[in-house]
């Protein structure tokens, strides 16, 4: 099948590469000349394990090409996937200008080709508010008149850091369609990926759009829930690790996305939770639970920062001041919002570093993959090192924000010798309380009693 991906960001590139790997001819379109040149050289613009190898293989086979030419990209495509960014503001309103521009450009090419062409299927793969796909149809129809085409919605469910596996072995494929011809095209396209017996759900367009929001909002709810339980454990002296084990052994509950920590980040959960809140407000139906999920998540970072300030004798909030952290050095391990990605969007580490710098602390940081992104984002607020132990030299405390594997079993003797004080604030509960006590570290985690030495 001849496919075009509009946008070579995370979704567009992973989707295009994986489709080309099953024998489809895929054209990846972008408006950024530097990105297209990089892709043509076989260089992957994002960090995603396994993606570069697949790119190189399909580039060499001629099944995967890249272009800036919209006419060339759309002319021969049977299915056109709109995979552009849809950033949202702090109220959850999505900026759809790139979606609208794609619709207008596609409409112009369909009009030039005339009524005798085989009808194209325009697929919205970007996460968009419910009703957007039909607005795309309306805008294209305003350009092409009676020339036939179809629209569809095909939400993505890719985890950063494991996207190739998610695409090749999906839990499910969801496609919202208007006609049986389009449904058959989706079945043919995804057939190589669902031979594990997992389903393709063919449904109406509006429901398909809502599936993505409902899924991400529910996962975000689980994260906020376990963090609220962790906070209660701290208040009453319980251990969230033991509580979690006892709770998650119930097969109705399970154990996925129920790890206490600093809350969710990245490009999906924050944006999609806010979008549900916005859609509720727009419909005159307050999304009360979604608002609470978002509020708990944002407060989780503040609560953890309070632990840091309080340890050093300072105070946050009304009447507080910077004295506690003034002149202190804090080292941060992990800047990416999760391991196996260089994505720092909405990362808890950014919030904590900026707060600490604002309270007078000197900040250093290390991340095995996201270092360059962190340097560009944080500027003078933090010194980003190329070695995890270099970051902790002379530090009054270490703050762990991302559970990268290399942080799970560090050389604690070396760590303690390099630090000014043996103090760790662990936002991912990587270490045993007994181990920290034996090694003489003052140790704060999430949902567990602190270990205080000295």
Secondary structure, DSSP 4 states (H G I P E B T S, - for coil): -EEEEE--SHHHHHHHHHHHTTT-EEEEE-S-HHHHHHHHTT--SS--TTHHHHHHHHHHHTSEEEES-HHHHHHT-SEEEE-----B-TT--B--HHHHHHHHHHHHHHHHH-TTSPPEEEEE-S---TTHHHHHHHHHHHHHTT--EEEEE----PPTTSHHHHHHT-SEEEEE-SSHHHHHHHHHHHGGG-TTSPEEEEE-HHHHHHHHHHHHHHHHHHHHHHHHHHHHHHHHT--HHHHHHHHHTSTTT-STT---SS---SSSHHHHHHHHHHHHHHTT---HHHHHHHHHHHHHHHHHHHHHHHHTT-B-STT-BSTTTTT-EEEEE--SSSTT----TT-HHHHHHHHHHHTT-EEEEE-TTTHHHHHHHHGGG-EEPSSHHHHTTT-SEEEE-S--GGGTT--HHHHHHHSSS-EEEETT--S-HHHHHHHT-EEE-SSSPPB---
